[in-house]
C-alpha cells in the first residue's frame, strides 16, 4: 500500500487521547472491592490442589516409621526422597504454565506475577515446616547433629528446586513436568549413591562446605524465582 495513503488512513482513524482528569473521575466512581494481602494469600491457598498438600505431609510418614524403629538409615532414605517434595512445590507453583493456562490467568483480576509469588510462598512455607519436622525425626538413631541433619536434607531439596525452576523456563507443557521429575530422580538417586560411595564427605569436618553449598543454593534459588517472575512480566508484555 502507498505510504502516503497509509499515513492518511492513520491520521483519519487516529483515536484522540483520553482526558486524564475525566478518566480518573470515572475510575473513582467504580466500586472496586479491595482485599488485604492476607486475604489474597488465603484465596490462593484454596486454588492449591489438596492432593499436593496431602502428599507433602506424607513425607513425615517414613520418617516417623524410621524414628519409631530407631533406624540409622532413615536420614539417607528421607534425603533421597526429599527432592520429590521440591518437585511437588515447583510443579504446583507453575501449574498454569505447564497446562498452557497462563493467558487465562493473565485475564483475571490479579496479576500472574502476584499469583505465582503467593503460591510459591505458601508452598515454600509448607515445605519448610515439613523439613523442620523431619530434622529431629531423622536424627533419631543417627550420629549426626541437628545442623548436619538439616543440611543433608536441605541441600538436595534446594538443588532440585533450582534445577526444576530452570527447566520450567526452558520447557513448557508436559515436557517441563517430565524434566522436573527426571531432576528429582537424579538428585535423589545421586545423593543415595554418594552416601554409599563417598560417605566420608558426610563427616563433621566437612560441615563448612555443606554450609557454603546451602547458602549458595539459597541465593541461586532466589535468583531463579526472580527470573521466573520476570518471565511472567515478559509474557504479559508480549500479549
C-alpha positions in Angstrom: 0.0 0.0 0.0 1.1 3.5 -0.8 3.0 5.1 2.2 1.1 8.4 1.7 -2.2 6.5 1.8 -1.2 4.6 4.9 -0.3 7.9 6.7 -3.7 9.5 5.7 -5.6 6.5 6.9 -3.7 6.6 10.2 -4.5 10.3 10.6 -8.2 9.9 9.8 -8.6 6.9 12.1 -6.4 8.1 14.9 -8.1 7.8 18.3 -7.8 11.0 20.3 -6.0 10.8 23.6 -8.4 10.4 26.6 -8.9 13.2 29.0 -6.9 12.0 32.1 -9.0 14.1 34.5 -12.2 12.6 33.2 -10.7 9.2 33.2 -9.6 9.5 36.8 -13.0 10.8 37.7 -14.7 7.9 36.1 -12.5 5.3 37.7 -13.2 6.8 41.2 -16.9 6.1 40.6 -16.3 2.4 40.2 -16.9 0.3 43.3 -13.7 -1.8 43.3 -13.7 -4.2 46.3 -10.3 -4.2 48.0 -8.7 -7.1 49.9 -5.7 -7.3 52.2 -2.5 -9.2 51.4 -3.5 -12.0 53.8 -6.9 -12.3 52.2 -5.2 -12.6 48.8 -2.9 -15.3 50.1 -5.8 -17.2 51.6 -7.6 -17.1 48.3 -4.6 -18.5 46.5 -4.4 -21.4 49.1 -7.8 -22.5 48.1 -6.6 -23.0 44.5 -3.8 -25.3 45.5 -4.6 -28.9 44.9 -5.4 -30.8 48.0 -3.5 -33.9 46.9 -0.3 -31.8 46.7 -0.8 -30.6 50.3 -1.5 -34.2 51.4 1.4 -35.7 49.6 3.7 -33.1 51.1 2.6 -34.1 54.6 3.0 -37.8 53.8 6.8 -37.3 53.7 6.6 -37.4 57.5 5.3 -41.0 57.5 8.6 -42.8 56.6 10.4 -40.5 59.0 8.0 -41.5 61.8 8.4 -45.1 61.0 12.1 -44.9 60.9 12.2 -42.9 64.1 10.0 -45.4 65.9 12.3 -48.3 64.9 15.4 -46.2 65.6 16.8 -47.0 62.2 20.1 -45.2 61.3 19.3 -45.2 57.6 16.2 -43.1 58.0 18.2 -39.9 57.3 19.5 -41.2 54.0 16.2 -42.6 52.9 14.5 -39.2 53.5 17.4 -37.4 51.9 16.8 -39.4 48.8 13.1 -38.7 48.8 13.2 -35.0 49.7 13.7 -34.0 46.0 10.2 -35.1 45.3 8.9 -32.7 47.9 10.6 -29.9 45.9 9.1 -31.4 42.8 5.6 -31.0 44.2 6.2 -27.4 45.2 7.7 -26.3 41.9 5.2 -28.0 39.6 2.2 -26.7 41.6 3.6 -23.2 41.6 3.9 -23.1 37.8 0.9 -25.3 37.1 -0.7 -22.7 34.8 2.4 -22.7 32.6 2.5 -26.5 32.4 -1.1 -26.7 31.2 -1.0 -23.7 28.9 -3.3 -21.6 31.1 -1.1 -18.5 31.5 -3.2 -16.4 29.2 -6.3 -17.3 31.1 -4.7 -16.3 34.4 -3.5 -13.1 32.9 -7.1 -12.0 32.3 -8.0 -12.3 36.0 -8.2 -9.5 38.5 -4.8 -10.2 40.0 -1.5 -10.2 38.0 0.1 -13.6 37.2 3.2 -12.4 38.9 1.4 -11.9 42.2 -0.4 -15.2 42.0 2.8 -17.2 41.3 4.6 -15.4 44.1 1.8 -16.1 46.6 1.7 -19.8 45.7 5.4 -20.1 45.8 5.5 -18.5 49.3 2.7 -20.8 50.6 4.2 -24.0 49.2 7.7 -22.9 50.4 6.5 -22.3 53.9 4.7 -25.6 53.9 8.0 -27.4 52.8 10.0 -25.6 55.5 7.5 -26.8 58.2 7.7 -30.4 56.8 11.6 -30.3 56.8 11.7 -28.8 60.3 9.6 -31.7 61.5 11.8 -34.2 59.6 15.1 -33.0 61.1 14.6 -34.3 64.6 12.9 -37.4 63.4 15.8 -38.3 61.0 18.3 -37.6 63.7 16.9 -40.4 65.9 19.3 -43.3 65.6 21.8 -41.3 63.6 25.2 -40.0 64.8 24.7 -36.6 63.1 23.9 -33.3 64.8 20.8 -31.3 64.1 22.8 -28.9 61.9 24.2 -31.8 59.8 20.8 -33.4 59.5 19.2 -30.2 58.4 21.9 -29.6 55.8 21.8 -33.1 54.4 18.0 -32.6 53.8 18.1 -29.0 52.6 20.9 -29.4 50.0 19.1 -32.0 47.8 15.9 -30.1 48.3 17.4 -26.7 47.2 19.3 -28.3 44.3 16.1 -29.9 42.9 14.2 -26.6 43.3 16.9 -24.7 41.3 17.1 -27.3 38.5 13.3 -27.5 38.3 12.7 -23.7 38.1 15.3 -23.5 35.4 13.6 -26.3 33.4 10.2 -24.8 33.7 11.5 -21.7 32.0 13.2 -23.6 29.2 10.3 -26.1 28.5 6.6 -25.8 28.6 3.7 -28.2 29.0 4.3 -31.8 29.9 7.9 -31.6 28.9 8.7 -29.4 31.8 7.0 -31.8 34.3 8.9 -34.7 32.9 12.1 -32.7 33.1 11.5 -31.8 36.8 10.7 -35.5 37.5 14.0 -36.6 36.0 15.8 -33.9 38.0 14.2 -35.2 41.3 15.1 -38.8 40.4 18.7 -37.9 39.6 19.3 -35.8 42.6 17.7 -38.3 45.0 19.5 -41.3 43.4 22.7 -39.4 43.2 22.6 -38.4 46.8 22.0 -42.1 47.8 24.9 -43.3 45.7 27.1 -40.5 47.1 26.4 -41.7 50.6 27.4 -45.2 49.6 30.4 -44.5 47.5 31.8 -41.3 49.2 30.4 -41.4 52.7 33.4 -39.6 54.1 32.0 -36.2 52.9 29.3 -36.5 55.4 31.8 -36.3 58.3 31.7 -33.3 60.7 35.0 -32.0 59.4 33.3 -31.2 56.0 30.3 -29.4 57.6 31.6 -25.9 56.5 31.5 -27.0 52.8 27.8 -28.1 53.3 27.0 -24.7 54.8 28.7 -22.8 51.9 26.8 -25.0 49.4 23.5 -24.5 51.1 24.0 -20.7 51.2 24.9 -20.7 47.5 21.8 -22.7 46.6 19.6 -20.4 48.6 20.9 -17.4 46.8 20.6 -19.2 43.5 17.0 -20.2 44.3 16.2 -16.5 44.9 17.7 -15.7 41.6 15.8 -18.4 39.8 12.5 -17.2 41.4 13.2 -13.7 40.2 13.8 -15.0 36.6 10.6 -17.0 36.7 8.6 -14.0 37.9 10.3 -11.7 35.4 9.3 -14.2 32.6 5.6 -13.7 33.5 6.1 -9.9 33.0 7.6 -10.6 29.6 4.6 -12.8 28.7 2.2 -10.0 29.7 4.1 -7.5 27.5 4.1 -9.9 24.6 0.3 -10.4 24.9 
